């Protein structure tokens, strides 16, 4: 590196992309040396900010860039949005995914740039006397960078599986071509390195920044344990643990990239890592976010609602990994909401997600679908999707999203009003906090949502309308009002404690079925959600399905579901086939299946395609053309 101490300013700007440019004080030859950069506190901090810039946004990123929510089965968008920058994520949903496909985050190329940025930082950062850049601060920043690099490797593992791996090595700019042409490294080797690295990093970072909230969002020891635990859960899951589809996948050296044999000990490691995370989080004061009614009981509506909206500094200690700022979050909020209040309105939750939410008694309403797409109803749940409610649904909560204040009765507030379609009546609290359905209450205009055509304020024969009869409420404040440019701040959350609980329960169910902690941690999540505990005595298979279902609901529209479906190898079941919804062209408040104008009739919306190859991203064709030692991922 010594012979490369002089950096062309344009290259430096590329490395720092998106951060402050105040430091660009051009020298006569338009050059900045690394010595100049790292002798200045502001420039040093800007370089560190560049290392952080590869962290995905769980807002726009999980929707439009990474695309996890749209690629999964929680959220759907109209085809017409592809002309506005949604083509890449939409193409995945129709099986149009191949090595030449573009994908904006392009981890294969972009994350190694961020990793290199971090390695250069750690090689050059130094104490600057008389500034805040003390020896202690320098050591802390180095561990932050090490966390980021391990995190980026874990992200690449999730998407591509194996990739060329040379940690802690900065390739010289004048390196010969053959030094750059590396083949993929076996998956388990990369996982093992990241496991060891993240564990070591966790010993040196603070558990939180309670005393320095200005640093909130920077790497912590608990974040390192969280990424480690998630990665090990992924490694233990069917996609990467003895997957027969990958048994013959070798690199150019003839080395198997996956162990072809199932390894049950991977589940043990995942369980241990997630328990270590849970214990460390508890010790540091992290806890499920809860709000309470006046009588001291948990208010599940307000708890689940503000879990996504409250800052860490406002008592939301559930956030383990978050971002203090997300660009254009106001525009992101608008894309969820009804047309009649200025929302973009074309983004909707799927009917399949609506069907997944429990009833208030904790029972699953729909257990599957017939060949014609009609639901198989669990009679014991009390669910029906014929007729309309004959009374207001009043429950003990301070949540204001169900109806006008004059319907309150003591400590009971409206959740739905008389006449709502029975499909939406008596559902669990998370449903109402997550889904905008016809006649859901709009607090900013004190009226009901109207998705009926020919007069409905919240629809129209346009792609900026709910194509399958729903919009998205999850993670959106009831006070957001796009028409009046009212966009309350909210944090961006990449990992929260509830995920650690359900990760631990899942891994423990696979490694030690029947262990008491399984029920304990699943039921902690259900308790906060306001539904009954799972019963004791479930078989391993029954518990596996219960945990999968709980994850789908608890993490809906947060970007987790898509990677869950992938790692479980459930893509064929959930990511392909037909999508249904309410009748977009309906103009009548009716559930009469013989009436073409009835809104409340399950109606085919569109089809999706999923091919087995799509479990992994392809190696970008441009990289295959450059490096002949790369082996393309299976089936591409």
Secondary structure by P-SEA (a helix, b strand, c coil): ccccccccaaaaaaaacccccccccccccccccaaaaaacaaaaaaaaaaaacccccccccccccccccccccccccccccccccaaaaaaaaaccccccccccccccccaaaaaaaaaaaaacccccccccccaaaaaaaaaaaaaaaaaaaaaaaaccccccccccccccccccccccccccccaaaaaaaaaaaaaaaaacccccccccccccccccaaaaaaaaaaaaaaaaccccccccccccccccccccccccccccaaaaaaaaaaaaaaaaaaaaccccbbbbccccccaaaaaaaacccccccccccccccccccccaaaaaaaaaccccccccccccccaaaaaacccccccccccccccccccccccccccccccccccccccccccccccccccccccbbbccccccccccccccaaaaaccccccccccccccccccccccccccccccccccccbbbcccccccccccccbbbbbbbbcccaaaaaaaaaaaaaacccccaaaaaaaaaaaaaaccccccccccaaaaaaaaaaaaaaaacccaaaaaaaaaacccccccccccccccccccccccccccccccccccccbbbbbccccccccccaaaaaacccccccccc
